[in-house]
Structures are given as C-alpha cells and as structure tokens.
C-alpha cells in the first residue's frame, strides 16, 4: 500500500490517488505537528479575548453577527457539523470520499486552520483504518467548501452518523471507531468550521479524472489509428512537419502516438486504389487536432490542480503573523471551470470516435468492408446496434458537457449569493469519463474486427499486438451474430484497465 507523509506544503496528485485508490497509509510529519500546534495557540489566544472573531466566537454564514460565549462554543462546533451533514441521494464512491478526507487533512496540516494536532491525527487514523464516511450525492454548491460532503466526514470523526468499514459493511460510525481503537474527537473553537470549509471533493474528483483521462486519450489515439488503418487511410497527415507548423503540443503528441501505432502497416496508403480518395474524412484526418485540443485542456486543468494541491483553503485562515482573517479562497470557480472544460473536451472526443465507428459500419463509406462488419449481412446484423449504444452514450456526453459552473443559485439568506457548482461539475465529469471509456471500447471493438476482415493485407505490428491481446481477453473476432453485450463489456474492461495501452507500448515504446 505504501505510506504518504503529509507536511505543511500540500500534496501531489500521485499521493491523492495512492490514498484514494491504493489505500496508502498516512503519516503526519513533525513539521505538520509543529505547525498545527502553533496555529492552535493563536486560535486559543483569540478565543480568550472578549472581541468576537469569525469562526472562533461567532456564528457562521448569515448568522455570523451573533457573538457566542465560551460556554456554548463546543456546542456551536458540534452543531455546525450535525446541521451541515444534510446530504441526500445515492452514496458517493469510496475513492471520492477518501480523496475528500485526505485533501481536507492536507489543508489542516498546513497550519493555517487552527485545528489541534490530535484532530488531524484522528483524521489520519480513520483513513488508515479503512473507515469511509457515508457521503451523499447532493449537498454541495461548491462554495464555502463542499459543505455537506465534508460535514458527513466530520460527523464520523465525532463518532456519529454512518460509515463503511474496511469489510464494506455500513455501521454506526461510533461502533467502527471503537472497533479500531479510535477515540471520537470533541471539537473546540473553529475546528468544526475548519473541517467543512474546503473545495476538497471537487479537487479530489479532478485529480482522479485527470489520471483516467490521461489513459483514455492514449487509448483514443490507438483506436483512431486502428480505424484509419481499417479504412485504408493515409498516415501522411500524421507527419511531424505538418503538426510543427501549428504548434499545439497536444496535437503533436496525438499525431506521434498514431504514427507510432501505424508504423509498418500494410493497410495504410491504399486510399488511391479501387475507390480513389484525395483525402480522408475529418473524423480520421483531424483526429490529432481534436484529441490534441483535449490534451491541451488537460494540461491547463493539471496546472489548476497542482496549484490547488499546494493551497490551504479555509475561512477564516490563520496567518503566520498571528492574524485570523476572513477570505474568499473557498470559492470553487478555478476548479469548477476546468472540470467543465474537461467534460466538453471529453464529449468531443467521444463524438469523433463515434463518427469513425459509423464510417467503419457503412458499406458506402468503409471502402470495401461488409455492411455493419456482419458475417452474412441481412442474416446477420453485425455491429449495427453496438453503434446505437455508442451513439446513445455520445448523446449523453453532450448533455454532460453543459457547464455547471455557468450556473449559480443563492443560499444562506443571500450571504452566499454566488456559488461555483464545482461539486456538480465534478460529479458529471465522472459520468462523462465512464461513458467515454465505453465509447472508445466500441470503436476498438469495431476497428479490430474491421482490420481482421481486410484479408490479404498485413496490419501494423502494434495493431497485431492489440488484436492478439484483446482476443486473449475474451473479446471474440469476426463471425456470425452472437450475444454482443459480453463482448462489449470485455472491450470496456480492456480499455478501462489500461490493457489496450499496455498491449501497444511494447511495440511502439511509451505513448505520450
């Protein structure tokens, strides 16, 4: 599983994924413990003063004008957690909740929140024990943090609410903490607020989406190359000198990937044979331009993620000079925008992949392939309905591409009158990534079958490696109609697990 050390300077995408997906253990560094203790001293000193300080001795949000006396402050912190744990809807995935908690702990360890070291240690202990709070789909507007999701996590730290144990069973959180020897926390001034006030859920989902999309864009380059090959297209449009005169790095990388996959192919360059073509259709010829633009969008999103991973998001924050200041850094706009940008790019990548698949199945545009790649067209329907499924997924992708961040809905008696909707942007991006995986899988299924139907022509060594690997994975080749759903599911798994890229890279070298 490995171990991730948390200090005061943030964390990395690799560490987020190690904790969220790989169950890596978390250790707090001595530096983090020192910073936690120092910032807590500042909060304790402010709590002892008669002047009200937001988050320390006042109410929250629209109720911030009320000064709270020392005898009610512990109750105030418990109440904010209980009242804000108001999520509804289906449970959020385990990996998302683990990323959410880990990233909140990252900010806590920065020394800018005023949380005691023992609270931070309890957060680490809960994650290390494999305890996952029950978090619901709805409850965050992406402003003042992912409030309801983080509140459900904080509730578990208090030994309240429900959580999932390492065995996958949902039980009362108090029982799970006791079973693992973890003492519930008793929150003090500012701590309840500090546990809720971050953009950690949307950031965690962004980090994981970027990892998934990195693999998917490589996979889409491979399937685009296989389709070009199956359509007897030309690889001349992939020449580096053509992409150098429009110097988008993503475009160049995509073209280079496709060219590497097609090296040594006996199918490319036949576009001037029996059915002469001056040039291939856009969906084939412009594949690097579309996939490349998506890659460059990912590069921008990665920059935003890296900045957020280095950030300390809370309100108010404890500054090194001892001030505790209110701020607006909890607003999710920077993360929300790139989550939406990625959904738009993913939808377009899915759309162009579907157009290539349709071209493979249409006898009027496939340059000699049988209708729908069927064994006996008319008796067999071939992949006709596989393309329907792909088209339905693309249509859904287009709906998911509608930006969530362009929306805003006022809350908290107009105190929080402009929100980011970043959590919603992240949730729909996760669905988009899943759908894109299936879309790429359908193109892969069609393209491998089409290549095999080109009798007498020798595909590229990389293509041959893909066909051999996917057949070993249980995806059958050309033949009479059969129950198609299991084949498509196996193709999806082949893409999702990285087996497609793994089959190619021993031949091509690492793809960009």
VOGU-3710 file (C-alpha; in Angstrom, 3 decimals, decimal comma):
1> xxxxxxxxxx> 0,000/0,000/0,000  2,834/2,398/0,735  2,861/5,433/3,006  2,156/9,083/2,283  3,745/11,729/4,509  1,800/14,961/4,978  3,677/18,137/5,781  2,721/21,803/5,584  3,282/22,403/1,871  0,440/20,471/0,279
11> xxxxxxxxxx> 0,490/17,166/-1,534  0,754/15,663/-5,010  -1,725/14,112/-7,405  0,118/10,826/-7,063  -0,370/10,859/-3,297  -4,080/11,628/-3,646  -4,527/8,628/-5,921  -2,379/6,440/-3,659  -4,648/7,198/-0,706  -7,965/7,261/-2,582
21> xxxxxxxxxx> -7,468/4,205/-4,757  -4,468/2,416/-3,294  -5,319/2,632/0,425  -1,896/4,115/1,205  -1,295/4,889/4,868  -0,904/8,490/6,022  1,686/9,817/8,422  1,842/13,371/9,763  5,336/14,826/9,680  6,948/16,557/12,654
31> xxxxxxxxxx> 6,773/19,764/10,626  2,987/19,410/10,319  2,553/18,697/14,032  4,576/21,771/14,926  2,558/23,971/12,566  -0,719/22,557/13,915  0,254/23,316/17,489  1,446/26,832/16,646  -1,738/27,806/14,817  -3,840/26,341/17,623
41> xxxxxxxxxx> -2,107/28,587/20,140  -3,183/31,581/18,065  -6,816/30,416/17,990  -6,820/29,739/21,740  -5,462/33,231/22,407  -8,168/34,815/20,254  -10,855/32,686/21,907  -9,848/34,113/25,285  -10,386/37,709/24,141  -13,721/39,495/24,534
51> xxxxxxxxxx> -13,765/40,714/20,917  -15,715/38,429/18,532  -13,671/36,607/15,869  -15,454/34,939/12,962  -15,437/31,172/13,233  -13,934/31,269/16,708  -16,504/33,121/18,800  -19,313/33,895/16,339  -21,995/32,092/14,404  -21,493/31,204/10,740
61> xxxxxxxxxx> -22,600/32,486/7,363  -25,702/34,653/7,671  -25,583/34,090/11,465  -22,077/35,499/11,850  -23,288/38,611/13,672  -24,012/36,706/16,870  -21,254/36,584/19,466  -21,019/33,148/21,091  -19,878/32,910/24,712  -17,255/30,359/25,868
71> xxxxxxxxxx> -19,867/28,079/27,433  -21,570/27,469/24,044  -18,595/27,227/21,705  -18,087/23,467/21,861  -21,783/23,044/21,214  -21,508/25,520/18,319  -18,819/23,399/16,641  -20,782/20,176/17,127  -23,922/21,834/15,837  -22,360/23,108/12,635
81> xxxxxxxxxx> -21,247/19,590/11,780  -24,590/17,998/12,627  -26,689/20,610/10,851  -24,481/20,732/7,766  -24,455/16,921/7,394  -27,622/17,294/5,351  -26,735/15,420/2,175  -29,279/13,446/0,205  -29,321/10,963/-2,633  -27,120/7,994/-3,524
91> xxxxxxxxxx> -23,844/7,311/-1,738  -20,701/8,796/-3,212  -17,979/6,348/-4,240  -15,424/5,227/-1,656  -12,472/6,620/-3,592  -14,086/10,055/-3,755  -14,712/10,124/0,000  -11,143/9,054/0,731  -9,781/11,763/-1,570  -12,119/14,292/0,055
101> xxxxxxxxxx> -10,930/13,457/3,575  -7,269/13,279/2,621  -7,344/16,680/0,933  -9,094/18,269/3,915  -6,376/16,766/6,103  -3,793/18,241/3,724  -5,154/21,734/4,413  -5,449/21,084/8,138  -1,754/20,123/8,204  -0,781/23,408/6,554
111> xxxxxxxxxx> -1,028/25,175/9,907  -3,493/27,733/8,558  -6,669/26,302/10,113  -6,117/26,348/13,866  -7,105/22,704/14,273  -5,396/20,777/17,095  -2,826/18,089/16,217  -4,985/15,368/17,809  -7,872/16,141/15,454  -5,575/15,841/12,452
121> xxxxxxxxxx> -4,240/12,550/13,784  -7,773/11,210/14,180  -8,474/12,070/10,531  -5,400/10,083/9,530  -6,366/7,215/11,827  -9,836/6,943/10,280  -8,382/6,802/6,767  -5,686/4,322/7,801  -8,331/2,074/9,372  -10,215/1,921/6,064
131> xxxxxxxxxx> -13,271/3,621/7,549  -15,246/5,562/4,927  -17,976/8,000/5,993  -21,297/7,721/4,171  -21,441/10,804/1,916  -24,381/11,598/-0,336  -24,578/12,893/-3,905  -26,307/16,202/-3,167  -25,409/18,887/-0,656  -22,564/20,950/-2,104
141> xxxxxxxxxx> -22,870/24,181/-4,083  -19,097/24,374/-4,445  -18,819/27,464/-2,279  -17,908/27,812/1,383  -16,476/24,422/0,578  -18,086/21,107/-0,235  -20,113/21,641/2,914  -22,462/18,692/3,244  -19,960/16,080/1,993  -17,258/17,322/4,363
151> xxxxxxxxxx> -19,773/17,536/7,203  -20,629/13,862/6,849  -16,899/13,121/7,123  -16,542/15,333/10,208  -19,564/13,608/11,735  -17,691/10,306/11,565  -14,745/11,869/13,414  -17,220/12,751/16,195  -18,398/9,125/16,291  -21,802/9,985/14,847
161> xxxxxxxxxx> -23,657/9,074/11,672  -22,889/6,067/9,489  -19,700/4,860/7,861  -18,471/1,898/5,875  -15,915/-0,374/7,470  -12,974/-1,984/5,659  -15,182/-5,036/5,129  -17,655/-2,963/3,103  -20,399/-3,104/5,739  -22,131/0,135/6,742
171> xxxxxxxxxx> -22,393/0,527/10,521  -22,784/3,356/13,047  -19,573/5,382/12,992  -19,161/5,154/16,773  -19,056/1,359/16,588  -16,448/1,413/13,831  -14,216/3,869/15,681  -14,420/1,775/18,845  -13,607/-1,405/16,929  -10,396/0,211/15,674
181> xxxxxxxxxx> -9,429/1,846/18,944  -10,089/5,382/17,736  -11,399/7,933/20,228  -14,037/10,303/18,788  -12,962/13,944/18,715  -14,567/16,627/20,863  -14,424/19,733/18,700  -13,269/23,059/20,090  -13,310/26,637/18,754  -13,077/26,892/14,975
191> xxxxxxxxxx> -12,485/23,171/14,442  -15,949/22,270/13,174  -15,814/25,088/10,641  -12,265/24,177/9,575  -13,295/20,603/8,813  -16,067/21,745/6,441  -14,713/24,730/4,568  -12,805/23,393/1,563  -13,109/22,527/-2,119  -11,660/19,098/-1,422
201> xxxxxxxxxx> -14,332/16,922/-3,031  -14,246/18,658/-6,390  -10,429/18,732/-6,306  -10,179/15,034/-5,496  -12,501/14,183/-8,380  -10,482/16,458/-10,691  -7,239/14,695/-9,793  -8,710/11,247/-10,423  -10,415/12,344/-13,650  -7,103/13,656/-14,977
211> xxxxxxxxxx> -5,455/10,297/-14,297  -8,292/8,457/-16,035  -8,373/10,847/-18,981  -4,619/10,583/-19,489  -5,097/6,867/-20,130  -8,229/7,434/-22,216  -6,592/9,934/-24,544  -3,791/7,476/-25,238  -6,388/4,771/-25,813  -8,327/7,030/-28,191
221> xxxxxxxxxx> -5,160/7,675/-30,216  -4,733/3,915/-30,570  -8,320/3,294/-31,667  -8,189/6,228/-34,105  -5,056/4,728/-35,639  -6,709/1,318/-35,942  -9,729/2,872/-37,633  -7,530/4,799/-40,080  -5,812/1,515/-40,874  -9,064/-0,408/-41,278
231> xxxxxxxxxx> -10,369/2,281/-43,673  -7,188/2,044/-45,762  -6,470/5,666/-44,977  -3,227/7,581/-45,292  -0,849/8,190/-42,439  0,841/11,040/-44,291  -1,362/13,529/-42,409  0,398/12,448/-39,214  3,828/13,640/-40,338  5,579/15,703/-37,631
241> xxxxxxxxxx> 6,361/18,565/-40,024  2,645/19,136/-40,629  1,935/19,464/-36,925  5,012/21,595/-36,290  3,502/24,459/-38,312  0,504/24,546/-35,965  2,440/24,133/-32,742  -0,109/22,852/-30,262  1,748/20,328/-28,086  -1,253/18,079/-27,563
251> xxxxxxxxxx> -1,867/17,797/-31,292  1,752/16,852/-31,943  1,650/14,226/-29,197  -1,551/12,681/-30,528  -0,245/12,532/-34,091  3,013/10,985/-32,894  1,089/8,311/-30,984  -0,990/7,434/-34,027  2,076/7,344/-36,281  3,860/5,023/-33,861
261> xxxxxxxxxx> 0,884/2,637/-33,814  0,716/2,594/-37,623  4,435/2,017/-38,223  4,938/-0,904/-40,587  1,290/-1,191/-41,616  0,427/-2,814/-44,920  -3,059/-1,269/-44,886  -2,295/2,453/-44,920  -1,836/4,339/-48,174  -4,417/2,408/-50,188
271> xxxxxxxxxx> -6,737/5,395/-50,451  -5,873/5,765/-54,162  -6,670/2,152/-55,108  -10,135/0,938/-56,156  -12,029/3,863/-54,642  -9,693/6,851/-55,042  -9,694/9,461/-52,260  -7,752/12,679/-52,299  -8,019/12,819/-48,510  -9,687/11,033/-45,621
281> xxxxxxxxxx> -12,801/12,260/-43,833  -12,433/14,746/-40,997  -13,107/12,174/-38,278  -9,994/10,307/-39,452  -7,800/13,094/-40,776  -8,447/15,529/-37,918  -8,186/13,010/-35,077  -4,945/14,565/-33,729  -6,429/18,052/-33,806  -9,450/17,064/-31,704
291> xxxxxxxxxx> -7,630/14,752/-29,313  -4,771/17,246/-29,128  -7,044/20,097/-28,088  -8,381/17,871/-25,324  -4,843/17,078/-24,202  -4,012/20,772/-24,004  -7,191/21,341/-21,985  -5,964/18,623/-19,635  -2,615/20,399/-19,319  -4,382/23,567/-18,164
301> xxxxxxxxxx> -6,558/21,578/-15,765  -3,462/19,884/-14,370  -1,904/23,290/-13,670  -5,009/24,334/-11,742  -4,991/21,055/-9,812  -1,324/21,466/-8,880  -1,988/24,952/-7,529  -4,941/23,699/-5,512  -2,933/20,779/-4,155  -0,435/23,320/-2,801
311> xxxxxxxxxx> -3,181/25,543/-1,364  -4,645/25,896/2,116  -8,364/26,560/1,705  -10,263/27,621/4,805  -12,220/30,570/6,160  -11,048/32,199/8,295  -7,355/31,349/7,956  -4,553/31,659/10,480  -1,711/33,727/9,014  1,951/33,440/10,052
321> xxxxxxxxxx> 1,862/36,852/11,725  -0,909/35,701/14,065  -3,862/37,288/12,324  -7,016/35,272/11,713  -8,653/36,683/8,611  -11,823/36,015/6,651  -11,344/35,444/2,933  -12,991/34,027/-0,188  -10,495/31,325/-1,109  -13,129/28,635/-0,577
331> xxxxxxxxxx> -14,887/29,660/-3,791  -14,663/26,753/-6,216  -14,576/28,704/-9,503  -10,977/27,789/-10,519  -11,684/24,076/-10,112  -15,256/24,213/-11,424  -14,208/25,814/-14,710  -11,634/23,170/-15,593  -13,975/20,355/-14,589  -16,437/21,745/-17,131
341> xxxxxxxxxx> -13,718/22,276/-19,745  -12,728/18,618/-19,428  -16,325/17,456/-19,857  -16,602/19,493/-23,066  -13,362/18,061/-24,455  -14,364/14,517/-23,468  -17,711/14,908/-25,237  -15,983/15,967/-28,439  -13,520/13,087/-28,253  -16,434/10,694/-27,827
351> xxxxxxxxxx> -18,272/12,319/-30,713  -15,409/11,950/-33,199  -14,827/8,339/-32,106  -18,481/7,523/-32,803  -18,248/9,082/-36,275  -15,265/6,875/-37,088  -17,163/3,804/-35,865  -20,154/4,666/-38,026  -17,854/5,016/-41,023  -16,473/1,508/-40,422
361> xxxxxxxxxx> -20,019/0,089/-40,480  -21,355/1,926/-43,539  -20,616/-0,007/-46,738  -20,879/3,210/-48,744  -18,010/4,801/-46,816  -15,936/1,890/-45,491  -14,066/1,203/-48,758  -14,883/-2,446/-49,199  -15,830/-3,649/-45,740  -19,067/-5,652/-45,357
371> xxxxxxxxxx> -22,177/-3,781/-44,128  -22,042/-3,375/-40,336  -18,996/-5,672/-40,380  -21,523/-8,538/-40,493  -20,641/-12,113/-41,376  -23,648/-12,566/-43,675  -25,286/-9,153/-43,975  -29,070/-9,412/-43,848  -28,993/-12,670/-41,952  -26,521/-11,073/-39,528
381> xxxxxxxxxx> -26,820/-7,522/-38,205  -23,186/-7,335/-37,177  -22,328/-4,281/-35,092  -25,349/-2,211/-36,080  -26,705/-1,887/-32,533  -23,270/-1,570/-30,952  -23,115/1,755/-32,784  -26,591/2,631/-31,443  -25,273/2,113/-27,939  -22,244/4,225/-28,706
391> xxxxxxxxxx> -24,465/6,952/-30,162  -26,633/6,959/-27,034  -23,514/7,394/-24,918  -22,348/10,281/-27,102  -25,715/11,968/-26,790  -25,463/11,689/-23,013  -21,926/13,094/-23,165  -23,227/16,178/-24,953  -25,736/16,779/-22,175  -22,996/16,310/-19,580
401> xxxxxxxxxx> -20,911/18,920/-21,400  -23,362/21,682/-20,442  -21,336/23,709/-17,914  -22,361/23,513/-14,279  -20,102/26,470/-13,437  -22,205/28,815/-15,565  -24,980/28,319/-13,045  -25,308/29,852/-9,592  -28,058/29,722/-7,000  -28,104/31,974/-3,912
411> xxxxxxxxxx> -28,028/30,418/-0,465  -27,670/31,274/3,239  -30,095/34,203/3,218  -28,154/35,823/0,338  -24,874/35,848/2,286  -23,588/33,209/-0,116  -25,135/34,806/-3,187  -22,784/33,481/-5,877  -21,648/29,858/-5,874  -19,474/27,758/-8,179
421> xxxxxxxxxx> -21,397/24,486/-8,532  -17,991/22,813/-8,734  -19,140/19,642/-6,977  -21,848/19,215/-9,613  -19,279/19,789/-12,367  -17,101/17,078/-10,834  -19,940/14,603/-10,478  -20,982/14,901/-14,110  -17,350/14,666/-15,253  -17,063/11,297/-13,504
431> xxxxxxxxxx> -20,046/10,069/-15,520  -18,531/11,526/-18,683  -15,253/9,693/-18,088  -17,125/6,409/-17,625  -19,093/6,976/-20,822  -16,011/7,948/-22,801  -14,392/4,671/-21,766  -17,342/2,776/-23,250  -17,330/4,865/-26,441  -13,632/4,187/-27,027
441> xxxxxxxxxx> -14,259/0,497/-26,317  -16,913/0,296/-29,056  -14,572/1,894/-31,596  -11,857/-0,533/-30,543  -14,223/-3,463/-30,964  -15,264/-2,319/-34,441  -11,771/-1,373/-35,608  -10,149/-4,658/-34,591  -12,887/-6,610/-36,363  -12,553/-4,426/-39,462
451> xxxxxxxxxx> -8,778/-4,902/-39,617  -9,207/-8,654/-39,408  -11,665/-8,521/-42,304  -9,017/-6,977/-44,562  -7,857/-10,335/-45,872  -4,546/-10,309/-47,697  -3,254/-7,107/-46,072  -0,882/-7,103/-43,114  -1,677/-4,726/-40,259  0,941/-2,847/-38,268
461> xxxxxxxxxx> 2,827/-4,837/-35,613  1,204/-2,682/-32,902  -2,241/-3,450/-34,321  -1,452/-7,152/-34,381  -0,406/-6,924/-30,733  -3,721/-5,280/-29,831  -5,753/-7,902/-31,688  -3,889/-10,759/-30,026  -4,280/-9,224/-26,579  -7,965/-8,386/-26,898
471> xxxxxxxxxx> -8,777/-11,857/-28,194  -6,965/-13,367/-25,195  -9,065/-11,061/-23,001  -12,228/-12,784/-24,212  -13,340/-10,387/-26,943  -14,191/-12,507/-29,964  -13,348/-11,629/-33,563  -15,415/-11,663/-36,783  -18,132/-14,260/-37,199  -21,882/-14,843/-37,139
481> xxxxxxxxxx> -24,053/-12,804/-34,783  -23,809/-13,666/-31,102  -24,816/-12,183/-27,775  -22,888/-8,921/-28,101  -23,137/-7,328/-24,643  -20,474/-9,577/-23,037  -18,011/-8,762/-25,827  -18,606/-5,040/-25,374  -18,209/-5,335/-21,608  -14,908/-7,176/-22,077
491> xxxxxxxxxx> -13,744/-4,485/-24,521  -14,682/-1,819/-21,978  -12,634/-3,575/-19,306  -9,734/-3,867/-21,765  -9,725/-0,081/-22,166  -10,535/0,830/-18,550  -7,773/-1,265/-17,000  -5,113/0,083/-19,355  -4,695/-3,264/-21,126  -5,060/-1,569/-24,529
501> xxxxxxxxxx> -2,181/0,815/-23,932  -0,182/-1,960/-22,284  -0,590/-4,103/-25,413  0,688/-1,335/-27,693  3,630/0,129/-25,795  5,978/-2,884/-26,001  5,863/-2,338/-29,769  5,667/1,448/-30,007  7,511/2,491/-26,895  5,791/4,718/-24,307
511> xx> 2,911/6,764/-25,735  2,806/10,471/-24,962
//
